[in-house]
Structures are given as structure tokens and as C-alpha cells.
Amino acid sequence: MRTLLRPLWPAALLVLTLSSCSFFKTSHYTPPAQRKPAVANRKPVGKPLKAVDTQTYQKGYVPQVVKIARTYTGTPYRTGGQTSEGMDCSGLIFASFNTVGLQMPRVSWQQSEVGYEVEVPQIQPGDLVFFVPDDGKSGYVSHTGIVTEVRGASNIMFIHASSSRGVREDNLFSSYFKGRFVKAVRPF
């Protein structure tokens, strides 16, 4: 009987090793089938995770959120990151808001569902801007940033984590972002 079980020992050890807690990690990945498609001019129904009226948000929190986001300028891009060692676009939003006590979802498409959509002429610092991967406004929200400054009707600056250049500020109306922009949201 022992000789019959002896060949099974390596397989049993392999199963035990692979079933240990450290081998399997929980992922925050959201499969494409569960993501909601981006639709321009859609009014989100989501609510902020902390109730703050818009006036308090604009006067009290926006300067802090923008200042904190700017401290990450130059931080390298890291998928899933949310620290000065590396961060992605939604991690920048998450970290900047969390630092001032305002909770936001961690993933960009979920962030796009929080708050109230605003038309481009009404965009203000502190609003969030959302983008799809390809020019043409179809697909899923895959990128986000925080509006930092409105210098004019066609000069709206936002900070984001670029996958190739890290955390930086860009113009919403640059040739790259203009075609990918789908909506702006005032989160509170």
C-alpha cells in the first residue's frame, strides 16, 4: 500500500502549497463585462460616499484636493498605485480626496458614477474629467483627472497620471484628450 501512495506525495504537496493563502491574491480587477459603458451627457445616479454640499466642497475642499494632487506631480505611473512611489489615474483621485477625508471609489469608471455631471462651460476646479481609451467617445471610462484650473473656455487644465509620463497637468482641449473626453462630474 505504501508503494502505491508514494507517487501521490509530490502531487499532494503541490496541492497544499498552491492552496496556501499567500499563493492566491485577491484582485480588484473588474472584468469588462461588469464595467458600464461611457455615454456622453449621461447623468450619473451615484452619490458621494460622504455628504458634502457643493458650496462647502468648492470653497473648503477644492483648494486642498488640488494642492494635494499637485504634490504628486512627477510621480511615476504604476498600475494600481496610490502613493508617491507610483500611482495610476484613479489612484491619484483616490489619494487626493482621501487625504482631506473625502472617500471616493478606487476605480475610474466607478468614480465617473459619483456626483453630478456638468456641461463643459460649467467645469470648475475640483471637477473630475473622464476619458475613453480611443478617440470617438465610445467604450468604457478608462482614464480620469482632476480639474486644477480654468483659464478660459478652451483652456481647462487637469492633473492626471499619464501611463507614459507619470503625474502631470494637461489641457482638456489638447488634440489627444479632446477626442477621448466623455464627461465631467462634480463629485459633491
JODA-V432948 format. One record per residue. N is the residue number from 1. PHI is phi in radians with two decimals (NA if undefined). OMEGA is omega in whole degrees, -180 to 180 (999 if undefined). D_FIRST is the distance of its C-alpha to the first C-alpha in Angstrom with 1 decimal. Layout:
# JODA-V432948
N,PHI,OMEGA,D_FIRST / N,PHI,OMEGA,D_FIRST
This chain:
# JODA-V432948
1,NA,180,0.0 / 2,-1.09,-180,3.8 / 3,-1.18,177,5.4 / 4,-1.29,-178,5.2 / 5,-1.44,-177,6.5 / 6,-0.97,179,8.8 / 7,-1.17,-179,11.2 / 8,-1.45,-178,11.7 / 9,-1.04,179,13.1 / 10,-1.06,179,16.4 / 11,-1.15,179,17.0 / 12,-1.12,178,16.4 / 13,-1.12,178,18.8 / 14,-1.10,179,21.2 / 15,-1.08,180,21.4 / 16,-1.12,180,22.1 / 17,-1.13,-178,24.7 / 18,-1.24,-179,26.4 / 19,-1.57,179,26.6 / 20,-1.21,-176,28.4 / 21,-1.07,-175,32.1 / 22,-1.26,-179,33.5 / 23,-1.35,-178,32.1 / 24,-1.65,180,33.8 / 25,-1.98,178,37.5 / 26,-1.33,-179,39.9 / 27,-1.85,175,42.5 / 28,-1.74,-180,46.1 / 29,-1.20,177,46.3 / 30,-1.87,-180,48.1 / 31,-1.03,-179,47.3 / 32,-0.93,-179,50.5 / 33,-1.12,-179,50.2 / 34,-1.63,180,50.7 / 35,-1.37,179,53.6 / 36,-1.59,179,57.1 / 37,-1.20,177,59.5 / 38,-1.35,179,62.5 / 39,-2.33,178,65.7 / 40,-1.09,177,69.1 / 41,1.16,176,71.3 / 42,-1.52,179,68.6 / 43,-1.52,-180,69.1 / 44,-1.17,179,66.0 / 45,-1.86,-178,65.2 / 46,-1.20,179,63.0 / 47,-2.09,177,64.3 / 48,-1.04,-179,64.1 / 49,-1.35,176,61.5 / 50,-2.39,-177,64.5 / 51,-1.33,176,67.8 / 52,-2.40,180,70.6 / 53,-1.26,-174,73.9 / 54,-1.02,-178,74.9 / 55,-1.12,177,78.0 / 56,-1.10,179,76.0 / 57,-1.07,-177,73.4 / 58,-1.12,-176,76.0 / 59,-1.51,-173,78.1 / 60,-1.68,-173,75.5 / 61,-1.72,-174,72.2 / 62,-0.99,-180,73.0 / 63,-1.01,179,74.6 / 64,-1.18,-179,71.6 / 65,-1.07,180,69.0 / 66,-1.12,180,70.9 / 67,-1.06,179,71.4 / 68,-1.12,179,67.7 / 69,-1.01,-179,66.7 / 70,-1.18,177,69.1 / 71,-1.14,179,67.6 / 72,-1.53,180,64.6 / 73,-0.93,-179,66.7 / 74,1.59,178,65.2 / 75,-1.10,-180,61.7 / 76,-1.18,177,59.2 / 77,-1.32,173,57.4 / 78,-2.54,179,53.8 / 79,-0.98,179,51.9 / 80,1.42,-178,51.0 / 81,-1.37,178,53.1 / 82,-2.61,179,55.6 / 83,-2.27,180,56.7 / 84,-1.19,176,59.2 / 85,-1.36,179,56.4 / 86,2.88,-180,56.0 / 87,-2.70,173,56.4 / 88,-1.81,-173,56.6 / 89,-1.08,-179,59.5 / 90,-1.27,175,58.1 / 91,-1.15,176,57.0 / 92,-1.10,178,60.6 / 93,-1.09,-178,61.8 / 94,-0.99,-177,59.1 / 95,-1.16,-177,59.8 / 96,-1.12,179,63.6 / 97,-1.28,-178,63.8 / 98,-1.07,-179,61.2 / 99,-1.07,179,63.2 / 100,-1.69,176,66.2 / 101,1.56,178,64.1 / 102,-1.86,-177,64.0 / 103,-1.51,176,60.6 / 104,-2.27,173,59.8 / 105,-1.07,-176,56.8 / 106,-1.54,-172,54.8 / 107,-1.85,-173,54.8 / 108,-1.01,-178,58.0 / 109,-1.18,176,57.9 / 110,-1.26,176,57.4 / 111,-1.07,-179,60.2 / 112,-1.21,-180,62.4 / 113,-1.70,-178,62.1 / 114,-1.77,175,63.5 / 115,1.69,-172,67.2 / 116,-2.28,179,70.1 / 117,-1.18,177,70.9 / 118,-2.16,177,74.1 / 119,-1.28,-177,76.2 / 120,-0.93,-179,76.8 / 121,-1.11,-179,80.4 / 122,-1.70,-179,79.2 / 123,-1.06,179,76.4 / 124,-2.29,173,76.7 / 125,-0.95,-178,74.9 / 126,1.69,176,71.7 / 127,-1.25,178,71.0 / 128,-1.79,177,67.7 / 129,-2.04,-173,67.8 / 130,-2.24,-173,65.1 / 131,-2.38,173,64.3 / 132,-1.83,-175,62.3 / 133,-1.17,-175,60.7 / 134,-2.08,176,63.1 / 135,-0.98,176,66.8 / 136,2.16,174,68.0 / 137,1.07,173,66.8 / 138,-2.27,-178,63.8 / 139,1.97,-176,60.2 / 140,-1.94,175,58.6 / 141,-1.04,-178,59.9 / 142,-2.33,-178,58.2 / 143,-2.62,-178,60.7 / 144,-2.60,176,62.9 / 145,-2.74,179,65.5 / 146,-1.94,176,68.0 / 147,-1.17,-178,71.7 / 148,-1.86,-174,73.5 / 149,-2.75,172,77.0 / 150,-2.03,-176,79.3 / 151,-1.66,-179,82.0 / 152,2.90,-175,83.4 / 153,-1.03,-179,82.7 / 154,-2.10,180,80.8 / 155,-2.42,-179,79.6 / 156,-1.88,-178,76.7 / 157,-1.63,176,74.5 / 158,-2.44,178,70.9 / 159,-1.83,-177,68.2 / 160,-2.74,176,64.7 / 161,-1.82,179,61.8 / 162,-1.38,-179,62.1 / 163,-1.14,-180,58.8 / 164,-1.82,-175,60.8 / 165,-2.20,180,63.3 / 166,1.35,-177,61.9 / 167,-1.30,-177,63.9 / 168,-2.79,176,67.5 / 169,-1.83,178,70.4 / 170,-2.44,177,71.5 / 171,-1.54,178,74.1 / 172,-0.98,-176,72.9 / 173,-1.68,174,75.4 / 174,-1.12,-176,74.2 / 175,-1.02,-178,73.5 / 176,-1.23,-173,69.8 / 177,-1.43,-177,69.4 / 178,-0.98,-178,72.2 / 179,-1.34,-178,70.5 / 180,-1.76,-179,67.1 / 181,-1.14,177,68.6 / 182,-2.05,179,67.9 / 183,-2.97,173,69.0 / 184,-2.09,-177,70.1 / 185,-2.30,171,69.1 / 186,-1.65,-170,70.7 / 187,-1.21,-178,67.7 / 188,-2.37,999,69.8
